[in-house]
Amino acid sequence: MGKTEYNKLVPILENICARNEEHDMLTSATSTALCRIKRNDLNDVQEVQRLLGIGKFAVVDLWGLIK
């Protein structure tokens, strides 16, 4: 996804993640989408690490992405 035109959505997705709503499905899905858009390949975990540093539960609920 990172090589497509979805990069235009990054500011919107980052804004939703920054709200850090706890136990919010929208925040959880947004953080997963943000990680998928920003990664360069399947082994790129930089965005996951960044979100782990700032996020509450809904933001860091990324286990489906990094399994």
Residue pairs with C-beta under 8 A, 6 or more apart in sequence:
1 33
1 36
1 37
2 36
2 37
2 38
2 39
2 40
6 37
7 37
9 33
9 37
10 34
10 37
10 38
13 30
13 31
13 33
13 34
13 37
14 34
16 26
16 27
16 30
17 27
17 30
17 31
17 34
17 51
17 54
17 55
17 59
18 54
19 27
20 27
20 54
20 55
20 56
20 58
20 59
21 27
21 56
21 58
22 56
22 57
22 58
23 57
23 58
24 58
25 58
27 58
27 59
28 58
28 59
28 61
31 51
31 55
31 58
31 59
31 60
31 61
31 62
32 62
32 64
32 65
34 47
34 51
35 47
35 48
35 51
35 62
35 65
36 65
38 46
38 47
39 45
39 46
39 47
45 66
48 62
48 65
48 66
51 59
51 60
51 62
52 60
52 62
